[in-house]
Amino acid sequence: MSDVQTWIQETVTGNRIVLFMKGTAQFPQCGFSGRAIQILKSCGAENIVTINVLDDADVRQGIKDYSNWPTIPQLYIGGEFIGGSDIMGEMFESGELKTLIQS
């Protein structure tokens, strides 16, 4: 496992809620990342660890390889890959995401 992959694994398993995104929670750099943050906040998520993939090309590619998922943002809860903004939106609408965050 590469250093980037090791760092990603430690990050997603060492924090309850991790969002790999473009930009920051305060200043998202794409609509999908902005939507992901809004959804998490609407679910009452706190202590969200956000990783700006635009800061490091190795992390940007590494997270895609780690999850085998081609797009960003990517949400992890309790070390488990949840999905991107579309999946988050569906889970939000059904109430499943809020239940998962609050459990």
C-alpha positions as YAML, in Angstrom:
chain: A
units: angstrom
residues:
- id: 1
  name: MET
  ca: [0.00, 0.00, 0.00]
- id: 2
  name: SER
  ca: [1.39, 3.41, -0.95]
- id: 3
  name: ASP
  ca: [1.91, 6.23, 1.53]
- id: 4
  name: VAL
  ca: [-1.15, 8.04, 0.12]
- id: 5
  name: GLN
  ca: [-3.31, 4.93, 0.42]
- id: 6
  name: THR
  ca: [-2.11, 4.39, 3.99]
- id: 7
  name: TRP
  ca: [-2.86, 8.02, 4.86]
- id: 8
  name: ILE
  ca: [-6.35, 7.78, 3.32]
- id: 9
  name: GLN
  ca: [-7.10, 4.57, 5.23]
- id: 10
  name: GLU
  ca: [-5.92, 6.12, 8.51]
- id: 11
  name: THR
  ca: [-8.00, 9.24, 7.83]
- id: 12
  name: VAL
  ca: [-11.26, 7.43, 7.04]
- id: 13
  name: THR
  ca: [-10.91, 4.93, 9.88]
- id: 14
  name: GLY
  ca: [-9.66, 7.45, 12.43]
- id: 15
  name: ASN
  ca: [-12.52, 9.94, 12.03]
- id: 16
  name: ARG
  ca: [-16.28, 9.34, 12.26]
- id: 17
  name: ILE
  ca: [-17.32, 11.47, 9.22]
- id: 18
  name: VAL
  ca: [-14.90, 12.26, 6.40]
- id: 19
  name: LEU
  ca: [-15.74, 14.05, 3.18]
- id: 20
  name: PHE
  ca: [-13.21, 14.19, 0.36]
- id: 21
  name: MET
  ca: [-14.29, 17.22, -1.64]
- id: 22
  name: LYS
  ca: [-13.20, 19.98, -3.98]
- id: 23
  name: GLY
  ca: [-12.62, 23.03, -1.81]
- id: 24
  name: THR
  ca: [-13.49, 23.42, 1.85]
- id: 25
  name: ALA
  ca: [-16.71, 23.29, 3.85]
- id: 26
  name: GLN
  ca: [-16.61, 27.09, 4.02]
- id: 27
  name: PHE
  ca: [-15.75, 27.53, 0.34]
- id: 28
  name: PRO
  ca: [-16.69, 24.55, -1.85]
- id: 29
  name: GLN
  ca: [-15.10, 24.64, -5.30]
- id: 30
  name: CYS
  ca: [-17.83, 22.69, -7.12]
- id: 31
  name: GLY
  ca: [-21.59, 22.37, -6.88]
- id: 32
  name: PHE
  ca: [-21.49, 18.69, -5.96]
- id: 33
  name: SER
  ca: [-19.15, 19.34, -3.03]
- id: 34
  name: GLY
  ca: [-21.32, 22.26, -1.90]
- id: 35
  name: ARG
  ca: [-24.41, 20.07, -2.05]
- id: 36
  name: ALA
  ca: [-22.66, 17.33, -0.05]
- id: 37
  name: ILE
  ca: [-21.79, 19.77, 2.76]
- id: 38
  name: GLN
  ca: [-25.34, 21.15, 2.82]
- id: 39
  name: ILE
  ca: [-26.76, 17.64, 3.08]
- id: 40
  name: LEU
  ca: [-24.44, 16.72, 5.95]
- id: 41
  name: LYS
  ca: [-25.31, 19.89, 7.85]
- id: 42
  name: SER
  ca: [-29.03, 19.29, 7.25]
- id: 43
  name: CYS
  ca: [-28.60, 15.86, 8.84]
- id: 44
  name: GLY
  ca: [-27.04, 17.43, 11.93]
- id: 45
  name: ALA
  ca: [-23.55, 16.13, 11.23]
- id: 46
  name: GLU
  ca: [-20.86, 17.61, 13.46]
- id: 47
  name: ASN
  ca: [-17.08, 17.32, 13.47]
- id: 48
  name: ILE
  ca: [-16.96, 16.63, 9.75]
- id: 49
  name: VAL
  ca: [-13.39, 16.15, 8.56]
- id: 50
  name: THR
  ca: [-13.09, 17.60, 5.07]
- id: 51
  name: ILE
  ca: [-10.17, 16.91, 2.76]
- id: 52
  name: ASN
  ca: [-9.65, 19.33, -0.13]
- id: 53
  name: VAL
  ca: [-8.47, 17.12, -2.99]
- id: 54
  name: LEU
  ca: [-7.47, 20.20, -4.98]
- id: 55
  name: ASP
  ca: [-4.56, 20.69, -2.57]
- id: 56
  name: ASP
  ca: [-2.85, 17.42, -3.53]
- id: 57
  name: ALA
  ca: [-3.02, 15.60, -6.86]
- id: 58
  name: ASP
  ca: [-1.85, 12.34, -5.23]
- id: 59
  name: VAL
  ca: [-4.75, 12.44, -2.77]
- id: 60
  name: ARG
  ca: [-7.16, 13.39, -5.54]
- id: 61
  name: GLN
  ca: [-6.24, 10.28, -7.55]
- id: 62
  name: GLY
  ca: [-5.57, 8.18, -4.47]
- id: 63
  name: ILE
  ca: [-9.10, 8.49, -3.10]
- id: 64
  name: LYS
  ca: [-10.53, 7.40, -6.45]
- id: 65
  name: ASP
  ca: [-8.27, 4.33, -6.38]
- id: 66
  name: TYR
  ca: [-9.01, 3.64, -2.70]
- id: 67
  name: SER
  ca: [-12.78, 3.58, -3.16]
- id: 68
  name: ASN
  ca: [-12.83, 2.40, -6.78]
- id: 69
  name: TRP
  ca: [-15.21, 5.34, -7.31]
- id: 70
  name: PRO
  ca: [-14.43, 7.80, -10.14]
- id: 71
  name: THR
  ca: [-15.91, 11.03, -8.79]
- id: 72
  name: ILE
  ca: [-15.52, 13.48, -5.93]
- id: 73
  name: PRO
  ca: [-16.99, 14.24, -3.40]
- id: 74
  name: GLN
  ca: [-16.78, 10.98, -1.49]
- id: 75
  name: LEU
  ca: [-18.32, 10.44, 1.94]
- id: 76
  name: TYR
  ca: [-17.07, 8.01, 4.58]
- id: 77
  name: ILE
  ca: [-18.89, 7.32, 7.83]
- id: 78
  name: GLY
  ca: [-17.35, 5.06, 10.43]
- id: 79
  name: GLY
  ca: [-14.63, 4.03, 7.99]
- id: 80
  name: GLU
  ca: [-17.17, 2.87, 5.39]
- id: 81
  name: PHE
  ca: [-17.52, 4.39, 1.93]
- id: 82
  name: ILE
  ca: [-21.05, 5.76, 1.55]
- id: 83
  name: GLY
  ca: [-20.93, 7.35, -1.91]
- id: 84
  name: GLY
  ca: [-20.95, 10.63, -3.76]
- id: 85
  name: SER
  ca: [-23.39, 13.54, -3.78]
- id: 86
  name: ASP
  ca: [-26.09, 11.71, -5.76]
- id: 87
  name: ILE
  ca: [-26.14, 8.78, -3.34]
- id: 88
  name: MET
  ca: [-26.01, 11.19, -0.41]
- id: 89
  name: GLY
  ca: [-29.02, 13.02, -1.87]
- id: 90
  name: GLU
  ca: [-31.01, 9.81, -2.22]
- id: 91
  name: MET
  ca: [-30.11, 8.72, 1.32]
- id: 92
  name: PHE
  ca: [-31.02, 12.18, 2.62]
- id: 93
  name: GLU
  ca: [-34.44, 12.08, 0.95]
- id: 94
  name: SER
  ca: [-35.20, 8.65, 2.43]
- id: 95
  name: GLY
  ca: [-33.97, 9.66, 5.91]
- id: 96
  name: GLU
  ca: [-31.35, 6.91, 5.83]
- id: 97
  name: LEU
  ca: [-28.38, 9.30, 5.92]
- id: 98
  name: LYS
  ca: [-29.63, 11.15, 9.00]
- id: 99
  name: THR
  ca: [-30.18, 7.85, 10.80]
- id: 100
  name: LEU
  ca: [-26.67, 6.70, 9.87]
- id: 101
  name: ILE
  ca: [-25.08, 9.97, 11.00]
- id: 102
  name: GLN
  ca: [-26.94, 10.02, 14.31]
- id: 103
  name: SER
  ca: [-26.33, 6.36, 15.18]
...
